[in-house]
Every structure is written in structure tokens, then in C-alpha cells.
Amino acid sequence: VAPALMPERQSRPGVAVRELAVRAVHRVNEQGAYSNILIEAELAHDRLKGPDRGLFVGLVRGTLERQGALDWALDQLLARPPGQLEPLVRDVLRVGAYQLLYTDVPAWAVCDTSVHLARRLGGRGAGSLANAVLRRLASSANDLSWPDRFSDPVGYLAIRQSHPRWLVTRWVERFGLDETTKLCEADNVAPGVTVRVNLLRTTRSDLAAALAREGIVATEGRWAPEALHLSGHGDLRGLQAYQDGLFIIQDEASMLAARALSPRQGERVIDACAAPGGKTTHLAALAGDGARVLAVDVNRTKLSQVEARARHLGLTSITVSEGDAGRLGELMPRCADAVLLDAPCTGLGVIRRRPEVRWRRSPPDVVAAGQRQQELLSGVAPAVKPGGRLVYAVCSFEPEETEDVIVGFLSSAGGRAWDIDDSPCTLWPHVHGTDGFFYARLRRSRIGPEEGNGAF
Ligand SMILES: C[S@@+](CC[C@H](N)C(=O)[O-])C[C@H]1O[C@@H](n2cnc3c(N)ncnc32)[C@H](O)[C@@H]1O
């Protein structure tokens, strides 16, 4: 991903980094970019220095995270709804409002830099608008009106925690107000960095010690024996330990999904939706690089990332293949001892990682995702040998994408030969400190031919 264009040299301190932040927010809102990828690309570009790096990340994340609340506040001060403003100018106002309402940046500095930026990006009129709106917001931040928390608790929660109302409504119906508040709060906290130790090359304690020598604090994960949580780090990819393939960045919940498949030496394993390969490489490592792991993905370009990850970690047991997971059972019947289906999903479990996801999804998306996942599961399952295992995983905890998919599959004609092998597992950001994630392990009954057709 190309980083946002560098703004022209600014005489005013602090304007350049804010312009980069506004342009990044704009690309997310208007062009469908993902904030975590844009942020990573910008930081890798290395033109922002020192405190500006943290400021950039905070402004982009914070603005996208709090966008619902910011628009609610701006709406009270604008003659027309924020949605009707020129998009780049609207994003200047949002980034300015974020700083006024959620950071310690002095109001004069926010107004000064925002007005300058609005004029530069939208002309003199935009500058005047930013001046009027942000100065009023600075002086009236404590007098803003919010939905009434007693007569409209869902509306209050949705605006104050900046989540879409439809999502808060469905969560409150499922979990109640208190639990939903905690979940929304967890969505608004940026996750720290978790890495998966390459246990084929080092141990968790040895890697922690090596990182400590670089000034990085590494604490053991609570759930996966190869997880380390890091703090006090800069660019991890510059570290010798990274270049030596001793770890990759991965959330702990994802590690548990690969572990649930328990791949072993000598087995045939398929990762049906593999790219970019976080779980494929974990599956290969768990089998001591002694299984035959086939990584399938519909996206050829992203499959090269699987190959790059395998090379980086020194794994030789992975083969990649472009293809539709939904046809695996038909093309490779009873071939695999173990299959992972980490299905495409709404991503509503990883809002804390991609704050904009909350604004991109709607109720029909959840239903459509569930239908697609069930088709994929039904299409993948026949690739498993009788007696073999299948793990279904998604980074969502919506029922349509989780339990309903499993129940629907087990009650279908193709699912009758299958059982749930272990209780399905759901991980929650506010409970486990991981991404929101669901996985279920299924086992195919032994009735039927014992041998596969040896196609891979
Ligand atoms: C949740 S991501 C997988 C993440 C991956 N397992 C990892 O841990 O790095 C879902 C993947 O499914 C792929 N995909 C979507 N539809 C597919 C299909 N019909 N067949 C195969 N892959 C598909 C997408 O390209 C995407 O890479």
C-alpha cells in the first residue's frame, strides 16, 4: 500500500503530521482502505520522526474509532449534517474534533493547525468553517447534548462508545447493557503487539531474553504457549530476532485456532482459506514441519505472502495453490487428515484492530457472511478423510457466522457424518484480551472408505 502523499513542506509545526492523518482517514472513509495497513505502510516509509509517529497513529485510529461520537458532536455545530460537507474538509473537522474531545492537545493548537489545513485542502471558505466550528466546540465541549442514558440507553451507548446503533442493539439483546458497554470499551482500545514464537528455532523464554537485550519487554501470553506480548518496541521488523525468523506478529486467538486442529507429523493438512498465511505457517510448525500442508486461497496475489512467511520462518512443508475452497471437497475428496477453514467473515470481532470495520458493516452483511460460510464449510468438508478433523474459524462472534453455521452444517445432508469434537470456543476482547474469535472442531465419522485418493 502506497503511503498517503506527503504534504508540501509546512512552516507551521504539527501541520504536516495532521495532514497525513487527515489523508489517511479520508482514504479509509472514501476509498475503502484499511487503517491498520495504511498505518503500517506510513510507519515503514519512515518519514515521520519521533513523537510524530505516535501522534499520527493516535489521530488516525482515534478519529476512526470515535467517528460516530465526533459526527454527533459536529452535527450540533454545523448548519448541515457532516455527511454533506466536502469529504476532505469533513475529515479535517473530525480529526480536529477528536483532538479537542479526546486528547490533551491544547485547543489553540488544534484550532490553529486545523484551520490552516482546512484552508489548504478546501479553500478559504473551508478554513472559515473550521475556525468557527472548532472554536465553538472547544468552548462548548462540556455543554454538548448526548442521547439520554435512561430513556435511550442503547442510543447513549452507541454514541458515547461510537458504535453503530444496529450493532449495539443486537449486542444489548444478547449480552445486556453492562456486558455490551465493556465490549464496546474494549473495541476502543488499540491492541498491543502479540507475536508467535517460532518454536522450531527458539523457545519462548530464549526469545523473551533476546528481546529484553533490545530493550523490549516481552510477557507470556495467557492462552497459547507460543505467544508473547511486547511493549517498548519500535519497528519490530528491523530486529535481528525478526530477521532470523524467530517470530511473526499474530494475535493469540488465531494461535488457538491452529492449535485446535492438532496437526501431526506425516499428516496431510489443508488450510482452505490460507492467505496471508499466519495460521498456515503455525500449522506447519505445530507438526514439526513434517506434515504436508496445502495452503489454498482464491487470491493469487495474497498467496505469495504465504510463501514469504514460510520462507521467513524456514518452513519447507507448505505448498500453495490458488483455488476456491468451496470446491475442495469435490476436487480432493477424502484427502486430508485435517482441514482448517478460517473463513472470510464480517471481521466484527476485530474492531479494536480495524476501527473502521464497525462503520462498514450492516445487518444484511452478517446474514450474507453466514450463508457464504456455510457454503464454504459444506464445500470443504468432503476433503476430510473419514475419522479426520476440521476446524471452522472466524474473527467474529455473531451467531449467524458462528453457531448457526455449525448447526446448519451438522443438520444438512453432508453434515450427518460429522460430530462436534470439542466444545466450540469463543474469545472476547473484553474477557480474554484477544481479538474476538470463534472456532469449532469437528470430526468426520469413520464410516466409509478409510483411504484418501492420494491427490496431494
Ligand atoms: C480470514 S482470511 C484468512 C486468514 C489466514 N487464515 C491467516 O491466518 O493468515 C480469509 C481468506 O479467505 C480467502 N477467501 C475468500 N473466499 C475464498 C474462497 N472461496 N476460497 C478460498 N479462499 C477464499 C481470502 O482471500 C482471505 O485470504
The ligand as an SDF file (V2000), in Angstrom:
LIG
                    3D

 27 29  0  0  0  0  0  0  0  0999 V2000
   -9.8090  -14.6250    7.3160 C   0  0  0  0  0  0  0  0  0  0  0  0
   -8.7960  -14.5810    5.9240 S   0  0  0  0  0  0  0  0  0  0  0  0
   -7.6830  -15.9020    6.2340 C   0  0  0  0  0  0  0  0  0  0  0  0
   -6.5470  -15.5400    7.1520 C   0  0  0  0  0  0  0  0  0  0  0  0
   -5.4980  -16.6350    7.2140 C   0  0  0  0  0  0  0  0  0  0  0  0
   -6.0700  -17.9100    7.5700 N   0  0  0  0  0  0  0  0  0  0  0  0
   -4.3910  -16.2990    8.1940 C   0  0  0  0  0  0  0  0  0  0  0  0
   -4.4200  -16.7450    9.3280 O   0  0  0  0  0  0  0  0  0  0  0  0
   -3.4610  -15.5820    7.7990 O   0  0  0  0  0  0  0  0  0  0  0  0
   -9.8330  -15.2550    4.7160 C   0  0  0  0  0  0  0  0  0  0  0  0
   -9.1320  -15.6120    3.4020 C   0  0  0  0  0  0  0  0  0  0  0  0
  -10.0750  -16.3260    2.6150 O   0  0  0  0  0  0  0  0  0  0  0  0
   -9.8110  -16.0620    1.2650 C   0  0  0  0  0  0  0  0  0  0  0  0
  -11.0000  -16.4970    0.5230 N   0  0  0  0  0  0  0  0  0  0  0  0
  -12.1940  -15.8730    0.3740 C   0  0  0  0  0  0  0  0  0  0  0  0
  -13.0310  -16.6360   -0.3420 N   0  0  0  0  0  0  0  0  0  0  0  0
  -12.3570  -17.7730   -0.6480 C   0  0  0  0  0  0  0  0  0  0  0  0
  -12.6980  -18.9490   -1.3650 C   0  0  0  0  0  0  0  0  0  0  0  0
  -13.9070  -19.1170   -1.9160 N   0  0  0  0  0  0  0  0  0  0  0  0
  -11.7690  -19.9100   -1.4950 N   0  0  0  0  0  0  0  0  0  0  0  0
  -10.5310  -19.7630   -0.9560 C   0  0  0  0  0  0  0  0  0  0  0  0
  -10.1610  -18.6670   -0.2740 N   0  0  0  0  0  0  0  0  0  0  0  0
  -11.0600  -17.6870   -0.1110 C   0  0  0  0  0  0  0  0  0  0  0  0
   -9.4840  -14.6070    1.2350 C   0  0  0  0  0  0  0  0  0  0  0  0
   -8.7230  -14.2920    0.0950 O   0  0  0  0  0  0  0  0  0  0  0  0
   -8.6960  -14.4390    2.5540 C   0  0  0  0  0  0  0  0  0  0  0  0
   -7.3240  -14.5400    2.2750 O   0  0  0  0  0  0  0  0  0  0  0  0
  1  2  1  0
  2  3  1  0
  2 10  1  0
  3  4  1  0
  4  5  1  0
  5  6  1  0
  5  7  1  0
  7  8  2  0
  7  9  1  0
 10 11  1  0
 11 12  1  0
 11 26  1  0
 12 13  1  0
 13 14  1  0
 13 24  1  0
 14 15  1  0
 14 23  1  0
 15 16  2  0
 16 17  1  0
 17 18  1  0
 17 23  2  0
 18 19  1  0
 18 20  2  0
 20 21  1  0
 21 22  2  0
 22 23  1  0
 24 25  1  0
 24 26  1  0
 26 27  1  0
M  CHG  2   2   1   9  -1
M  END
$$$$
